[in-house]
Amino acid sequence: MGEIAGRLGEKKRPDDAEELSRAWDWHVRRKVAWSADTPENILDALARDKVQWVREAVAGNARASPQALARLAEDSSGYVRAAVALNSRATSEILEMLAGDEMVDYDCTLQKNRYLVKEVTAKSKQLNSGTLALLARDSDEHVRAAAATNPLLSAESMGKIVKDVFWEVRNNIAKNPSTPEDLLIYLSADRIMDVRATAAQNPRTPARALAALAADRSWEVREALARNENLAGKILDELSGHWSWMVRVAVAENPNVPAETLKKLAGDPDQSVQKAARGRMG
């Protein structure tokens, strides 16, 4: 076993990979299936492996052939199908099929079932716009939240879920780099602090919304705001006097902080703020 493991760490010849792909130990076959050096034809063979975790490794390999991925998209294991959805070589046709996958996995933290394959599919950058729009309106809140993270989601679809009852949907829209400015303005006034903080950090959030967030009642929102690299120097200077040392550290670390503000923070009573400011001053 030590000899086989050692050979996996070396640059394999094609015949090595073929030999190792037939190893009796499935852990060895799985390493071959994960390897970026494994040829397509060997991955095709491993896509039929009797062990689920080997097939899952093939499904996640960027060198897997479209034929292998098509086969694995119909695998009996939902974890394998989810790995296919994560693969950048998965075609829109495969993803469209996986978008309707009803496989669920129990989330112990939330104590509820999660539609694992649908959630992963909703995040794919290869998904066609129509299917993504459908997932954004899915009956399951976590599927909608996954779709809200996708930068390919249309402004029209975002507008339909910007008032979603599930806060994570709204939070993911606030984080999405493609979210239109008008929606970011709306989310910057969300009732949930985390959503406002996320909107405060989005570089696309308009200046007038950022100015309003500077007066937010939550220091966590102001700290997030102070990390926005598009924030005006005047607002950063105002935030440099905030009572929370964490807000002042964020100001000191912002590349747009005015030199005079940075100099003031270098003499701050809090050592963490001093360190952050002096580190920027060199």
Backbone as CSV, one residue per row, in Angstrom:
resi,resn,N_x,N_y,N_z,CA_x,CA_y,CA_z,C_x,C_y,C_z
1,MET,0.823,-1.205,0.000,0.000,0.000,0.000,0.859,1.257,0.000
2,GLY,1.950,1.253,0.760,2.844,2.406,0.797,3.455,2.684,-0.558
3,GLU,3.794,1.612,-1.281,4.381,1.773,-2.615,3.376,2.400,-3.577
4,ILE,2.100,1.948,-3.496,1.065,2.485,-4.378,0.820,3.955,-4.079
5,ALA,0.739,4.279,-2.790,0.506,5.674,-2.398,1.649,6.559,-2.864
6,GLY,2.875,6.020,-2.795,4.030,6.782,-3.243,3.966,7.061,-4.724
7,ARG,3.512,6.073,-5.478,3.422,6.257,-6.925,2.352,7.267,-7.298
8,LEU,1.302,7.371,-6.466,0.277,8.368,-6.732,0.807,9.782,-6.582
9,GLY,1.809,9.948,-5.723,2.389,11.270,-5.496,3.345,11.679,-6.596
10,GLU,3.761,10.727,-7.429,4.683,11.028,-8.510,3.915,11.353,-9.785
11,LYS,4.619,11.867,-10.768,4.027,12.114,-12.072,3.760,10.764,-12.720
12,LYS,2.477,10.468,-12.967,2.138,9.127,-13.440,2.268,9.024,-14.950
13,ARG,2.709,7.881,-15.418,2.628,7.546,-16.834,1.223,7.017,-17.076
14,PRO,0.707,7.094,-18.319,-0.636,6.598,-18.598,-0.861,5.175,-18.130
15,ASP,0.169,4.313,-18.309,0.000,2.921,-17.894,-0.063,2.803,-16.374
16,ASP,0.596,3.720,-15.650,0.505,3.735,-14.180,-0.929,4.023,-13.756
17,ALA,-1.531,5.062,-14.345,-2.889,5.450,-13.991,-3.862,4.309,-14.282
18,GLU,-3.657,3.648,-15.392,-4.547,2.537,-15.760,-4.423,1.400,-14.749
19,GLU,-3.200,1.103,-14.343,-2.974,0.038,-13.366,-3.590,0.407,-12.020
20,LEU,-3.345,1.638,-11.577,-3.866,2.074,-10.285,-5.386,2.178,-10.283
21,SER,-5.981,2.448,-11.441,-7.437,2.550,-11.520,-8.108,1.201,-11.297
22,ARG,-7.308,0.124,-11.339,-7.841,-1.219,-11.092,-7.420,-1.754,-9.726
23,ALA,-6.847,-0.893,-8.884,-6.394,-1.321,-7.555,-7.565,-1.858,-6.740
24,TRP,-7.288,-2.841,-5.887,-8.360,-3.428,-5.073,-8.883,-2.456,-4.034
25,ASP,-7.997,-1.524,-3.579,-8.378,-0.539,-2.560,-9.079,0.638,-3.252
26,TRP,-10.353,0.883,-2.899,-11.102,1.947,-3.568,-10.542,3.334,-3.267
27,HIS,-9.828,3.494,-2.149,-9.200,4.782,-1.840,-8.160,5.137,-2.912
28,VAL,-7.445,4.129,-3.401,-6.457,4.352,-4.457,-7.176,4.736,-5.745
29,ARG,-8.236,4.012,-6.069,-8.990,4.324,-7.291,-9.583,5.730,-7.208
30,ARG,-9.995,6.121,-6.004,-10.572,7.463,-5.837,-9.519,8.545,-6.072
31,LYS,-8.291,8.294,-5.611,-7.218,9.267,-5.853,-6.935,9.409,-7.345
32,VAL,-6.989,8.311,-8.056,-6.805,8.356,-9.513,-7.945,9.160,-10.144
33,ALA,-9.153,8.930,-9.655,-10.328,9.618,-10.192,-10.287,11.121,-9.934
34,TRP,-9.638,11.536,-8.834,-9.517,12.960,-8.499,-8.409,13.636,-9.307
35,SER,-7.409,12.879,-9.712,-6.203,13.456,-10.297,-6.473,14.220,-11.596
36,ALA,-5.858,15.386,-11.702,-5.984,16.195,-12.920,-5.162,15.612,-14.061
37,ASP,-4.315,14.624,-13.767,-3.470,14.015,-14.795,-4.084,12.753,-15.398
38,THR,-5.191,12.298,-14.830,-5.784,11.052,-15.313,-6.460,11.260,-16.665
39,PRO,-6.125,10.447,-17.659,-6.723,10.585,-18.999,-8.230,10.331,-18.999
40,GLU,-8.906,10.879,-19.996,-10.358,10.759,-20.098,-10.831,9.315,-20.148
41,ASN,-10.124,8.485,-20.905,-10.592,7.109,-21.071,-10.585,6.335,-19.746
42,ILE,-9.636,6.649,-18.878,-9.584,5.986,-17.571,-10.687,6.533,-16.666
43,LEU,-10.942,7.833,-16.767,-12.047,8.425,-16.009,-13.383,7.829,-16.464
44,ASP,-13.506,7.571,-17.763,-14.730,6.947,-18.277,-14.951,5.592,-17.628
45,ALA,-13.860,4.841,-17.465,-13.963,3.514,-16.840,-14.311,3.642,-15.362
46,LEU,-13.681,4.598,-14.686,-13.940,4.785,-13.261,-15.342,5.335,-12.996
47,ALA,-15.955,5.931,-14.005,-17.323,6.428,-13.858,-18.312,5.284,-13.661
48,ARG,-17.858,4.074,-13.938,-18.693,2.878,-13.741,-18.281,2.101,-12.491
49,ASP,-17.400,2.678,-11.682,-16.894,1.980,-10.501,-18.049,1.629,-9.558
50,LYS,-17.910,0.501,-8.864,-18.967,0.044,-7.960,-19.056,0.876,-6.688
51,VAL,-17.980,1.616,-6.373,-17.973,2.423,-5.149,-18.419,3.854,-5.463
52,GLN,-19.409,4.303,-4.725,-19.986,5.632,-4.933,-18.952,6.744,-4.866
53,TRP,-18.014,6.670,-3.913,-17.067,7.767,-3.702,-16.044,7.866,-4.826
54,VAL,-15.812,6.782,-5.526,-14.948,6.829,-6.703,-15.687,7.545,-7.840
55,ARG,-16.936,7.182,-8.019,-17.742,7.831,-9.070,-17.917,9.321,-8.771
56,GLU,-18.055,9.655,-7.496,-18.183,11.068,-7.119,-16.920,11.839,-7.488
57,ALA,-15.760,11.222,-7.295,-14.496,11.877,-7.641,-14.415,12.126,-9.145
58,VAL,-14.848,11.162,-9.932,-14.874,11.352,-11.391,-15.805,12.498,-11.743
59,ALA,-16.968,12.532,-11.098,-17.963,13.568,-11.378,-17.429,14.971,-11.093
60,GLY,-16.499,15.063,-10.162,-15.931,16.369,-9.826,-14.663,16.705,-10.572
61,ASN,-14.175,15.777,-11.397,-12.924,15.991,-12.127,-13.170,16.822,-13.382
62,ALA,-12.442,17.921,-13.518,-12.624,18.829,-14.658,-12.218,18.200,-15.988
63,ARG,-11.573,17.032,-15.940,-11.183,16.353,-17.175,-12.179,15.275,-17.585
64,ALA,-13.206,15.079,-16.790,-14.211,14.068,-17.119,-14.897,14.431,-18.432
65,SER,-15.139,13.436,-19.261,-15.754,13.672,-20.565,-17.240,13.993,-20.421
66,PRO,-17.817,14.689,-21.394,-19.261,14.963,-21.356,-20.076,13.673,-21.271
67,GLN,-19.575,12.618,-21.914,-20.274,11.336,-21.880,-20.296,10.762,-20.450
68,ALA,-19.141,10.865,-19.767,-19.064,10.365,-18.391,-19.975,11.176,-17.482
69,LEU,-19.986,12.486,-17.678,-20.828,13.341,-16.841,-22.306,13.071,-17.090
70,ALA,-22.663,12.808,-18.338,-24.053,12.491,-18.660,-24.484,11.201,-17.960
71,ARG,-23.584,10.224,-17.938,-23.870,8.973,-17.255,-24.024,9.199,-15.745
72,LEU,-23.080,9.968,-15.179,-23.082,10.196,-13.738,-24.234,11.093,-13.290
73,ALA,-24.767,11.895,-14.200,-25.914,12.740,-13.862,-27.155,11.897,-13.590
74,GLU,-27.117,10.640,-13.980,-28.226,9.719,-13.726,-27.827,8.663,-12.697
75,ASP,-26.740,8.912,-11.973,-26.249,7.967,-10.979,-27.270,7.765,-9.861
76,SER,-27.214,6.592,-9.230,-28.143,6.295,-8.139,-27.870,7.128,-6.886
77,SER,-26.642,7.670,-6.768,-26.279,8.466,-5.605,-26.482,9.959,-5.862
78,GLY,-27.198,10.600,-4.974,-27.403,12.042,-5.092,-26.123,12.830,-4.919
79,TYR,-25.172,12.300,-4.150,-23.894,12.984,-3.959,-23.091,12.997,-5.256
80,VAL,-23.198,11.946,-6.022,-22.520,11.892,-7.321,-23.169,12.896,-8.265
81,ARG,-24.486,12.927,-8.273,-25.195,13.858,-9.155,-24.883,15.309,-8.768
82,ALA,-24.748,15.565,-7.464,-24.396,16.922,-7.005,-22.998,17.297,-7.468
83,ALA,-22.086,16.334,-7.470,-20.718,16.599,-7.939,-20.711,16.929,-9.423
84,VAL,-21.591,16.294,-10.179,-21.715,16.616,-11.610,-22.148,18.068,-11.773
85,ALA,-23.118,18.483,-10.973,-23.620,19.861,-11.052,-22.537,20.884,-10.749
86,LEU,-21.550,20.493,-9.942,-20.446,21.388,-9.598,-19.383,21.445,-10.692
87,ASN,-19.396,20.485,-11.589,-18.350,20.377,-12.604,-18.538,21.439,-13.690
88,SER,-17.484,22.165,-13.982,-17.563,23.242,-14.978,-17.814,22.723,-16.393
89,ARG,-17.624,21.412,-16.599,-17.861,20.840,-17.924,-19.276,20.294,-18.091
90,ALA,-20.074,20.400,-17.055,-21.463,19.947,-17.163,-22.209,20.831,-18.153
91,THR,-22.890,20.226,-19.096,-23.604,20.994,-20.116,-24.908,21.556,-19.568
92,SER,-25.456,22.524,-20.282,-26.725,23.111,-19.845,-27.840,22.075,-19.864
93,GLU,-27.730,21.093,-20.791,-28.743,20.033,-20.858,-28.699,19.167,-19.594
94,ILE,-27.484,18.827,-19.158,-27.329,18.040,-17.933,-27.848,18.824,-16.737
95,LEU,-27.483,20.095,-16.672,-27.892,20.928,-15.536,-29.404,21.124,-15.506
96,GLU,-30.012,21.216,-16.672,-31.461,21.370,-16.729,-32.146,20.146,-16.122
97,MET,-31.585,18.971,-16.393,-32.125,17.746,-15.811,-31.932,17.733,-14.290
98,LEU,-30.732,18.130,-13.843,-30.428,18.119,-12.415,-31.221,19.169,-11.645
99,ALA,-31.674,20.190,-12.341,-32.452,21.245,-11.686,-33.781,20.721,-11.151
100,GLY,-34.206,19.573,-11.643,-35.449,18.983,-11.158,-35.214,17.825,-10.217
101,ASP,-33.964,17.640,-9.783,-33.611,16.509,-8.932,-34.216,16.689,-7.537
102,GLU,-34.907,15.663,-7.066,-35.597,15.749,-5.781,-34.834,15.097,-4.633
103,MET,-33.530,14.789,-4.841,-32.748,14.155,-3.775,-32.646,15.093,-2.576
104,VAL,-32.869,14.582,-1.381,-32.761,15.388,-0.174,-31.736,14.784,0.775
105,ASP,-31.118,15.648,1.545,-30.157,15.221,2.563,-30.522,15.962,3.852
106,TYR,-30.490,15.267,4.971,-30.909,15.874,6.227,-29.814,16.764,6.790
107,ASP,-30.158,18.008,7.050,-29.243,18.976,7.651,-29.471,18.969,9.163
108,CYS,-28.513,18.411,9.893,-28.662,18.290,11.350,-28.720,19.650,12.032
109,THR,-27.997,20.619,11.487,-27.976,21.954,12.090,-29.343,22.614,12.017
110,LEU,-29.958,22.534,10.849,-31.264,23.160,10.648,-32.417,22.227,10.990
111,GLN,-32.083,20.931,11.144,-33.090,19.904,11.425,-34.178,19.889,10.356
112,LYS,-33.732,19.854,9.121,-34.670,19.773,8.001,-33.961,19.173,6.797
113,ASN,-34.739,18.709,5.844,-34.177,18.161,4.616,-33.781,19.284,3.667
114,ARG,-32.684,19.079,2.961,-32.195,20.051,1.968,-32.151,19.385,0.597
115,TYR,-32.558,20.107,-0.418,-32.495,19.600,-1.787,-31.088,19.836,-2.319
116,LEU,-30.209,18.918,-1.973,-28.781,19.095,-2.208,-28.436,19.341,-3.674
117,VAL,-28.953,18.509,-4.568,-28.596,18.618,-5.990,-29.151,19.909,-6.588
118,LYS,-30.377,20.237,-6.265,-30.985,21.457,-6.804,-30.241,22.702,-6.328
119,GLU,-29.816,22.697,-5.066,-29.079,23.851,-4.541,-27.767,24.055,-5.282
120,VAL,-27.041,22.967,-5.488,-25.757,23.059,-6.186,-25.971,23.496,-7.629
121,THR,-26.979,22.937,-8.271,-27.271,23.279,-9.663,-27.591,24.762,-9.800
122,ALA,-28.320,25.303,-8.840,-28.720,26.712,-8.891,-27.532,27.666,-8.884
123,LYS,-26.389,27.194,-8.392,-25.195,28.040,-8.320,-24.314,27.954,-9.568
124,SER,-24.631,27.038,-10.471,-23.766,26.790,-11.630,-23.751,27.960,-12.609
125,LYS,-22.554,28.278,-13.103,-22.404,29.351,-14.091,-22.715,28.872,-15.507
126,GLN,-22.991,27.565,-15.664,-23.329,27.025,-16.975,-24.839,26.858,-17.152
127,LEU,-25.591,27.197,-16.132,-27.035,27.002,-16.158,-27.699,28.028,-17.073
128,ASN,-28.672,27.578,-17.869,-29.341,28.536,-18.751,-30.271,29.439,-17.940
129,SER,-30.540,30.612,-18.469,-31.261,31.650,-17.723,-32.677,31.234,-17.348
130,GLY,-33.336,30.481,-18.234,-34.706,30.068,-17.948,-34.786,29.124,-16.763
131,THR,-33.881,28.154,-16.731,-33.866,27.192,-15.620,-33.478,27.882,-14.320
132,LEU,-32.531,28.804,-14.394,-32.117,29.546,-13.201,-33.280,30.365,-12.652
133,ALA,-34.054,30.972,-13.539,-35.210,31.763,-13.114,-36.235,30.881,-12.392
134,LEU,-36.407,29.655,-12.867,-37.337,28.727,-12.218,-36.850,28.348,-10.818
135,LEU,-35.547,28.113,-10.693,-34.992,27.755,-9.387,-35.084,28.920,-8.405
136,ALA,-35.015,30.132,-8.921,-35.136,31.319,-8.064,-36.546,31.456,-7.497
137,ARG,-37.506,30.739,-8.103,-38.893,30.768,-7.621,-39.294,29.429,-6.995
138,ASP,-38.307,28.602,-6.701,-38.576,27.271,-6.147,-39.307,27.379,-4.802
139,SER,-40.076,26.345,-4.489,-40.825,26.350,-3.221,-39.917,26.207,-2.006
140,ASP,-38.702,25.683,-2.218,-37.767,25.514,-1.107,-36.915,26.767,-0.941
141,GLU,-36.854,27.281,0.270,-36.148,28.535,0.536,-34.645,28.443,0.294
142,HIS,-34.046,27.279,0.557,-32.605,27.155,0.370,-32.224,27.046,-1.105
143,VAL,-33.107,26.515,-1.913,-32.876,26.500,-3.355,-32.935,27.928,-3.888
144,ARG,-33.925,28.689,-3.423,-34.017,30.093,-3.839,-32.781,30.869,-3.393
145,ALA,-32.312,30.593,-2.179,-31.115,31.283,-1.670,-29.897,30.942,-2.513
146,ALA,-29.793,29.695,-2.955,-28.669,29.292,-3.811,-28.734,30.017,-5.149
147,ALA,-29.921,30.098,-5.720,-30.080,30.799,-6.994,-29.734,32.281,-6.862
148,ALA,-30.023,32.847,-5.704,-29.750,34.273,-5.478,-28.267,34.597,-5.478
149,THR,-27.408,33.590,-5.296,-25.963,33.828,-5.321,-25.409,33.868,-6.745
150,ASN,-26.172,33.362,-7.698,-25.662,33.196,-9.061,-25.602,34.539,-9.793
151,PRO,-24.418,34.961,-10.228,-24.299,36.256,-10.915,-25.010,36.297,-12.262
152,LEU,-25.437,35.130,-12.768,-26.173,35.080,-14.033,-27.668,35.327,-13.841
153,LEU,-28.115,35.390,-12.600,-29.534,35.622,-12.341,-29.933,36.994,-12.882
154,SER,-31.009,37.040,-13.622,-31.426,38.289,-14.260,-31.947,39.297,-13.244
155,ALA,-31.873,40.564,-13.623,-32.390,41.627,-12.761,-33.885,41.435,-12.522
156,GLU,-34.587,40.942,-13.533,-36.021,40.696,-13.395,-36.298,39.636,-12.322
157,SER,-35.516,38.551,-12.355,-35.687,37.492,-11.366,-35.311,37.974,-9.970
158,MET,-34.242,38.778,-9.889,-33.853,39.324,-8.590,-34.957,40.199,-8.014
159,GLY,-35.582,40.971,-8.877,-36.648,41.855,-8.425,-37.833,41.104,-7.853
160,LYS,-38.056,39.892,-8.355,-39.181,39.087,-7.884,-38.932,38.457,-6.518
161,ILE,-37.661,38.299,-6.135,-37.371,37.646,-4.848,-36.673,38.574,-3.856
162,VAL,-36.554,39.850,-4.197,-35.869,40.779,-3.300,-36.637,40.994,-1.994
163,LYS,-37.931,40.642,-2.000,-38.740,40.754,-0.786,-39.047,39.377,-0.199
164,ASP,-38.238,38.395,-0.559,-38.457,37.027,-0.091,-38.532,36.977,1.435
165,VAL,-39.409,36.111,1.951,-39.570,36.009,3.404,-38.334,35.401,4.076
166,PHE,-37.547,34.651,3.312,-36.347,34.030,3.865,-35.193,35.018,3.749
167,TRP,-34.631,35.401,4.882,-33.626,36.470,4.886,-32.371,36.099,4.095
168,GLU,-32.028,34.805,4.020,-30.816,34.417,3.292,-30.946,34.676,1.795
169,VAL,-32.158,34.616,1.285,-32.377,34.953,-0.120,-32.022,36.416,-0.337
170,ARG,-32.552,37.272,0.512,-32.277,38.702,0.387,-30.794,38.995,0.614
171,ASN,-30.197,38.292,1.568,-28.775,38.503,1.863,-27.904,38.122,0.672
172,ASN,-28.257,37.042,-0.009,-27.463,36.607,-1.155,-27.630,37.540,-2.352
173,ILE,-28.791,38.142,-2.479,-28.972,39.149,-3.527,-28.108,40.368,-3.204
174,ALA,-28.082,40.740,-1.927,-27.256,41.884,-1.497,-25.779,41.628,-1.754
175,LYS,-25.371,40.361,-1.757,-23.971,39.991,-1.970,-23.634,39.799,-3.449
176,ASN,-24.638,39.508,-4.252,-24.428,39.164,-5.662,-23.773,40.324,-6.427
177,PRO,-22.677,40.062,-7.141,-21.990,41.144,-7.860,-22.778,41.704,-9.044
178,SER,-23.874,41.046,-9.411,-24.670,41.507,-10.551,-25.945,42.231,-10.128
179,THR,-26.164,42.384,-8.844,-27.405,43.003,-8.367,-27.487,44.470,-8.788
180,PRO,-28.598,44.891,-9.389,-28.757,46.294,-9.814,-28.745,47.252,-8.625
181,GLU,-28.386,48.482,-8.891,-28.255,49.481,-7.837,-29.563,49.734,-7.088
182,ASP,-30.681,49.738,-7.817,-31.946,50.041,-7.145,-32.311,48.974,-6.115
183,LEU,-31.950,47.728,-6.396,-32.225,46.657,-5.447,-31.284,46.735,-4.246
184,LEU,-30.051,47.157,-4.485,-29.099,47.323,-3.384,-29.544,48.462,-2.458
185,ILE,-30.098,49.491,-3.027,-30.625,50.594,-2.208,-31.754,50.069,-1.325
186,TYR,-32.626,49.269,-1.922,-33.743,48.693,-1.165,-33.234,47.798,-0.035
187,LEU,-32.268,46.955,-0.334,-31.750,46.007,0.661,-30.919,46.695,1.742
188,SER,-30.392,47.857,1.448,-29.597,48.576,2.462,-30.464,49.070,3.607
189,ALA,-31.782,48.981,3.426,-32.711,49.370,4.495,-33.464,48.155,5.036
190,ASP,-32.955,46.961,4.779,-33.618,45.729,5.210,-33.733,45.680,6.734
191,ARG,-34.758,44.997,7.217,-34.978,44.912,8.667,-33.960,44.021,9.365
192,ILE,-33.291,43.141,8.584,-32.304,42.238,9.155,-30.913,42.869,9.059
193,MET,-30.231,42.944,10.189,-28.913,43.582,10.241,-27.925,42.960,9.256
194,ASP,-27.903,41.624,9.164,-26.939,40.952,8.298,-27.114,41.351,6.839
195,VAL,-28.344,41.546,6.426,-28.611,41.942,5.037,-28.085,43.346,4.783
196,ARG,-28.327,44.247,5.724,-27.818,45.616,5.570,-26.290,45.621,5.544
197,ALA,-25.668,44.789,6.386,-24.199,44.719,6.428,-23.650,44.195,5.108
198,THR,-24.334,43.223,4.536,-23.895,42.677,3.245,-24.015,43.722,2.149
199,ALA,-25.124,44.445,2.135,-25.309,45.513,1.147,-24.252,46.599,1.332
200,ALA,-23.865,46.839,2.575,-22.864,47.862,2.871,-21.505,47.517,2.275
201,GLN,-21.227,46.238,2.091,-19.924,45.820,1.565,-19.909,45.638,0.053
202,ASN,-21.096,45.607,-0.561,-21.145,45.390,-2.008,-20.595,46.614,-2.739
203,PRO,-19.568,46.444,-3.579,-18.976,47.593,-4.274,-19.925,48.292,-5.247
204,ARG,-21.046,47.650,-5.571,-22.017,48.263,-6.488,-23.067,49.108,-5.757
205,THR,-23.067,49.044,-4.431,-24.059,49.825,-3.690,-23.802,51.317,-3.903
206,PRO,-24.819,52.067,-4.328,-24.648,53.495,-4.635,-24.205,54.324,-3.433
207,ALA,-23.551,55.428,-3.721,-22.995,56.302,-2.680,-24.056,56.805,-1.716
208,ARG,-25.259,57.111,-2.205,-26.288,57.650,-1.298,-26.770,56.595,-0.301
209,ALA,-26.761,55.332,-0.733,-27.139,54.266,0.190,-26.040,54.050,1.226
210,LEU,-24.787,54.172,0.783,-23.663,54.032,1.711,-23.688,55.138,2.755
211,ALA,-24.024,56.336,2.320,-24.091,57.471,3.253,-25.165,57.236,4.313
212,ALA,-26.286,56.646,3.900,-27.358,56.353,4.847,-26.930,55.266,5.831
213,LEU,-26.185,54.302,5.354,-25.727,53.203,6.207,-24.711,53.679,7.242
214,ALA,-24.068,54.798,6.980,-23.095,55.341,7.941,-23.768,55.755,9.232
215,ALA,-25.077,55.916,9.179,-25.825,56.301,10.384,-26.621,55.115,10.934
216,ASP,-26.316,53.915,10.467,-27.051,52.732,10.917,-26.911,52.546,12.422
217,ARG,-27.970,52.021,13.038,-27.958,51.841,14.496,-27.036,50.717,14.948
218,SER,-26.618,49.842,14.015,-25.784,48.694,14.369,-24.311,48.957,14.051
219,TRP,-23.444,48.715,15.025,-22.013,48.910,14.779,-21.496,47.867,13.787
220,GLU,-22.141,46.696,13.750,-21.708,45.664,12.794,-21.907,46.131,11.358
221,VAL,-22.982,46.859,11.123,-23.226,47.393,9.777,-22.184,48.458,9.445
222,ARG,-21.865,49.297,10.413,-20.873,50.353,10.173,-19.477,49.758,9.960
223,GLU,-19.185,48.676,10.647,-17.891,48.011,10.422,-17.821,47.473,8.994
224,ALA,-18.904,46.818,8.547,-18.956,46.297,7.182,-18.824,47.439,6.180
225,LEU,-19.501,48.534,6.449,-19.440,49.702,5.581,-18.020,50.242,5.471
226,ALA,-17.324,50.280,6.594,-15.963,50.819,6.615,-14.994,49.986,5.788
227,ARG,-15.382,48.764,5.441,-14.526,47.906,4.618,-14.816,48.054,3.122
228,ASN,-15.834,48.823,2.779,-16.167,49.040,1.369,-15.144,49.987,0.742
229,GLU,-14.423,49.505,-0.239,-13.330,50.286,-0.832,-13.821,51.439,-1.699
230,ASN,-15.143,51.501,-1.913,-15.700,52.635,-2.671,-16.260,53.718,-1.756
231,LEU,-16.076,53.538,-0.458,-16.618,54.502,0.489,-15.825,55.809,0.431
232,ALA,-16.546,56.900,0.476,-15.905,58.223,0.400,-15.043,58.487,1.629
233,GLY,-13.948,59.221,1.412,-13.025,59.547,2.493,-13.689,60.311,3.616
234,LYS,-14.662,61.155,3.279,-15.357,61.952,4.297,-16.097,61.046,5.274
235,ILE,-16.761,60.003,4.746,-17.503,59.081,5.612,-16.531,58.250,6.442
236,LEU,-15.421,57.862,5.847,-14.407,57.107,6.589,-13.873,57.937,7.756
237,ASP,-13.699,59.220,7.511,-13.218,60.099,8.580,-14.241,60.172,9.714
238,GLU,-15.522,60.224,9.348,-16.579,60.255,10.366,-16.594,58.957,11.176
239,LEU,-16.431,57.836,10.478,-16.453,56.538,11.149,-15.215,56.315,12.021
240,SER,-14.164,57.058,11.751,-12.938,56.901,12.541,-13.131,57.326,13.989
241,GLY,-14.233,58.023,14.267,-14.515,58.435,15.636,-15.557,57.556,16.309
242,HIS,-15.893,56.449,15.672,-16.919,55.565,16.235,-16.430,54.928,17.530
243,TRP,-17.364,54.652,18.445,-16.984,54.098,19.749,-16.417,52.686,19.659
244,SER,-16.803,51.929,18.626,-16.320,50.550,18.511,-14.927,50.512,17.876
245,TRP,-13.986,49.869,18.561,-12.631,49.762,18.019,-12.610,48.943,16.735
246,MET,-13.567,48.038,16.552,-13.611,47.220,15.348,-13.970,48.057,14.120
247,VAL,-14.834,49.045,14.323,-15.159,49.966,13.224,-13.928,50.787,12.875
248,ARG,-13.215,51.257,13.887,-12.038,52.093,13.639,-10.917,51.291,12.958
249,VAL,-10.777,50.004,13.317,-9.788,49.152,12.646,-10.148,49.009,11.166
250,ALA,-11.440,48.813,10.885,-11.881,48.678,9.496,-11.588,49.944,8.705
251,VAL,-11.763,51.082,9.347,-11.443,52.368,8.696,-9.955,52.432,8.376
252,ALA,-9.136,52.065,9.350,-7.683,52.124,9.165,-7.217,51.203,8.043
253,GLU,-7.917,50.094,7.836,-7.505,49.126,6.824,-8.068,49.433,5.445
254,ASN,-8.968,50.400,5.358,-9.552,50.760,4.060,-8.530,51.528,3.215
255,PRO,-8.271,51.108,1.989,-7.269,51.799,1.158,-7.638,53.237,0.799
256,ASN,-8.905,53.616,0.992,-9.337,54.975,0.663,-9.294,55.935,1.851
257,VAL,-8.827,55.447,2.999,-8.825,56.309,4.178,-7.869,57.487,3.956
258,PRO,-8.319,58.708,4.235,-7.450,59.876,4.050,-6.209,59.808,4.953
259,ALA,-5.134,60.390,4.491,-3.870,60.351,5.228,-4.008,60.957,6.617
260,GLU,-4.737,62.049,6.735,-4.908,62.694,8.030,-5.696,61.818,9.001
261,THR,-6.690,61.113,8.456,-7.487,60.206,9.291,-6.621,59.056,9.771
262,LEU,-5.788,58.557,8.878,-4.900,57.444,9.232,-3.907,57.886,10.313
263,LYS,-3.415,59.095,10.185,-2.485,59.625,11.173,-3.156,59.733,12.540
264,LYS,-4.419,60.157,12.538,-5.166,60.263,13.794,-5.360,58.884,14.439
265,LEU,-5.663,57.894,13.615,-5.887,56.537,14.119,-4.599,55.893,14.631
266,ALA,-3.460,56.363,14.117,-2.174,55.817,14.588,-1.935,56.167,16.047
267,GLY,-2.663,57.167,16.545,-2.543,57.541,17.954,-3.773,57.154,18.756
268,ASP,-4.567,56.265,18.223,-5.800,55.824,18.877,-5.498,55.158,20.231
269,PRO,-6.368,55.304,21.217,-6.151,54.670,22.528,-6.125,53.138,22.456
270,ASP,-6.805,52.574,21.445,-6.850,51.116,21.334,-5.638,50.608,20.546
271,GLN,-4.949,49.611,21.083,-3.735,49.100,20.455,-4.004,48.441,19.103
272,SER,-5.156,47.787,18.957,-5.477,47.136,17.689,-5.658,48.171,16.581
273,VAL,-6.267,49.277,16.920,-6.450,50.357,15.953,-5.094,50.976,15.605
274,GLN,-4.280,51.219,16.627,-2.932,51.754,16.393,-2.138,50.865,15.435
275,LYS,-2.166,49.580,15.710,-1.407,48.626,14.911,-1.863,48.639,13.455
276,ALA,-3.195,48.646,13.247,-3.730,48.644,11.885,-3.325,49.920,11.140
277,ALA,-3.411,51.054,11.811,-3.075,52.322,11.179,-1.598,52.452,10.905
278,ARG,-0.762,52.087,11.887,0.691,52.194,11.704,1.201,51.207,10.666
279,GLY,0.519,50.064,10.563,0.898,49.096,9.540,0.657,49.638,8.148
280,ARG,-0.380,50.449,8.001,-0.661,51.072,6.699,0.312,52.212,6.397
281,MET,0.787,52.862,7.444,1.665,54.008,7.244,3.091,53.561,6.913
282,GLY,3.425,52.322,7.288,4.743,51.792,6.978,5.802,52.207,7.975
